[in-house]
Amino acid sequence: MDRTHVAGALLLAACFGIALAAGPYGADIRSLASSDERAAYATGGMDATVLDAPATARLDRYTENGTDRYRLVVPDATVDVANVSGRPVLTYKLRIDGVGHTRGTAHVLSTAQEGSFRAALEPSTLAVERIENDSYAADLTLVVRSDRGTRRIHASNVTVRVTA
């Protein structure tokens, strides 16, 4: 057998052996956000009280690259966060059934966020064809997930106004 074939076969066997040996011990993607291997999303707990939540949101019309669109803009919600342990999750979500659109975000909190915390939703884009009314009813929710389970801390109806 030619030496190049032997060297190639040995290299392939070494790579396969290393991959096989390391496979079961690969990184868990949930633990990459923390140096503590036991930590994962929605661990620990916290006390949370909603101080301020928006009563309205907007669908602003704009043109980008010659295409008309609507941008959903939702004001921040303010939450009083206390007694944080572990890595609890605060979820902020707006659902507009009339256009079949939901926008949400999850904030993984730590003791650094204790006090007045502003939960924010990034704007999202909707096609002009989906918007037919001057306003829409929407559901706004804030939910805490932790070792204690899932707890809704706020739910309200929001009016989404369409602007030209």
N, C-alpha and C positions, 0 to 999 in steps of 0.2 A: 504494500500500500504506500502511496506517495506521502511524504512528510506533510505537505500542505493539507491533505485530506485528514490526516491524523490530528494535526493542530486544530483544524476547524472543528472536528468532531469533539475534541477535548474542550474547546472553548464553548461549544454548544451545550455539552454535558454540564460544565461548570455553571453556566447561566441558568440552565434548567434546575440544577440542584439547589442553587441559591434561591431562586424563585419559589421552589417547592418548600424549602425549609423556612423561608420568611413569610410565606403566604398566610398561614393562620395567625401570625402575629402582626399583621399590617395595621396601619393607623385607623382608628374609628373616627369617621369624619365629625361626629358629634363632639368629640373630645378635643378637636383642634382649636376651638375657640378659647380654651382655658389650659393653663399649665397643670391644673389638678386633674389627674386622669379620671377621677370619679365624677367630675362635673360634666353635666350634659344640659341641654336646654330644658327649661322649666323645672329647675330644682329649687329647693329651699322654700322661701315664702316671703311675703311682704304684706304690709297694711297699705291700702290705697283708697283714697277718697277723691272723687271728681270735684274739682273746684269750679271749673268752667268748661262747658262744651258748646260748640256752635249750634245755633238754631237754624242757620241758613248756610248754603254753599252756592257756588256759581258754576255755570257752564259758559265760558267765554269763547266767542267765535274769533278765530284768527286765520290768517293765510300763511302757509309755509310751502315754499317751492311751487307756488301756483295752485295749491290745493287747499280748499277750505276745510277747517276742522273745528272741533270744540275741545277746549281744555277744561277739565274738572278741577276746580280749586276749592279745597276744604280748609277752613281755618283750623289752627291747632286747638287741641283740648289740653287743659291744665289739670294735672293730677298731683295731689299731695301724697308723696311716697315716704313711708317710714318703716323702720324695723326690717330692712332687707337682709335676708340671709340666702346664701347660695346664688342661683341665677334664675330668678323668676322672670316670666315673660308677660309684658303688657301688650295686648293686641288692640289696635284701633282700626275700626272698619266702617265704611259707608256703603250701603247697598241701595241702588236705584232700580227697583223692579220694572218700572215703566220703560226703561231702555235696556234692561238686562245687563247692567254693569255693576261690578263690585270693585271697590278699591280698599285695600287694607295694608297694614304694616304690623310687624311684631318687633317690639323693643325688648332686648334682653337686658335686664337691669342688674346693677350692683350697688353697693353702699355709696358709691360716688354719685348716684342719681337721687339720693334721699333728699327730701325737701320738695319744692315746687318743680315738677317735671312737665315739660311741654311735649306732648305726643303729637307727631306731625305725620301727615299723609302727603307724599309727593304727588304733584299734579299728574293726571292721566289724560289720554287723548281719545276722543270719540269721533267717528265719521259723521259728517253733516246729515247723511241720510237717516241716521238713527234718531235724530232729534226732530220731533214734530210739535211739541207743546211749548208754551211760554214758561212753564215750571213743572217740576216733578216732586212727588213725595218720596222720601228716602228714609232708611233706617240707619241710625248711627249707634254703634255699640263699642264699649270698652270692656275688655275681658282680661282677668288675671289668671295665668296658668302657673301652677307651682306644685310642690309635693302635696299640698292641701287639696289639690284638684283644680277644677275650672270654676271660676266665680265671675259672673257678670256684675260689674260695678256701675255700669251706666247703660241705659237704652232709651233712645228718644226718637221722635219723628223730626225730620229735618226737611225744610223746603229748599229745593235746588232751583235757583232762578237761572233762566237762559238769557244771556245778554248778546246783543248784536255786535 
